[in-house]
Amino acid sequence: MELPCFEARLNADEAIDRTDRLTPTSFLVSTLRSLLGRSDDADPDVTVLYYPDYLAYTTVTLRRVGRSDKDDKFIAAVDAATGRVGEVDVTLPDIETREVPDERVVPIEYDEDDAEREWDEWLFSYVDRTYRPVKRPETSLDRLELVYTPYYVVDYGPDSDEDRYAVSALTKQVELLEDIPPLADEYAAPASHA
């Protein structure tokens, strides 16, 4: 299946390296094992899964007393698997089309209409908190775009003391796989890491 995906900002080896540096202790143990040639641990299994998000290109028009109107544009993201919404606070890389096996794609639970509703509910409190307007500003959803973020799932195996991690190829953030249920569910499916 062809998907619009963010260009990855790291590769599988860099994702593994990031899991070695989560805490000073894990970093020191990893470095010490490597220096002593005792790195008898097998290389972890790395699987790429694709996580769906909607990018909501948003315009807020603030009516200012005694001054001209001010337009502010930003991008919000609506998680297409959970419906969570938040402002995009990273510079987005180019979007490219990739051929991806179906079993590596996290299913979409929220369609465009659902995403727009979630965005609208989120926007009111966001505008209130960010701009503190005296009068409710005009808002518009200029465009809603579905895009997939590659995640590297780093699995050290059942015999390891290490946990399984999800590393975002967009933000380079490392999280425990179990902390992102849609990714954990997709990874648990036998076909996704076969």
Phi, psi and omega in degrees: 000140178270131182231145169280119185233150171291143174294129183292139179261001175206163179252181185299319180296320178293326177296318178298315179302322181294328179286336177285343187249024183293320178229157177303323181295311181295325177295313180296317179297315179298315180295316180297315178302317181295316180295323182274358181070023182256021181283069183275357177292140177291152176298142180290156175277129180242125179236138177261125174243153184245122187255129185273137174220149170259133172266123181254102179283117193240143173236132175242125177253113181268129176268115183250130182294126177076002179224170180286161177297153179235125176263131176237128180246139176206172179244130172251156177241135175247118179293116184283353178261329183239343181085001178292148183232146176196163178283140176282120184243022175235156174286126184276135176282178177297154176256130180235157178266130180234149172271119187231135175297140182307322184287355178259006184252125176290129183295148177277126178256340181241118178279183184300320179296316177298317181298319180295321177296315179298318178300315182297317178295318180292322188299321183302309181290326178296312180297317180300314183288321186278316187256341183046056184286150175284321180237141182303124179284163174282140178230151175214145173264103185287324182198145176238122186232128177275130178216153182247138177257124175289136173237134173268121174265117182256113185242115181276359176094163185291338182270000184267154174282344183285152174275178173264139185237153172244125181242119180288128176283352178269306185261347184067013180284140179252130176224158172295137182303321183294342179281353177237082188309317180299323177290317180299318179296316181293321179292327180291337178294129187305325185287338187289332180233027178281000000 
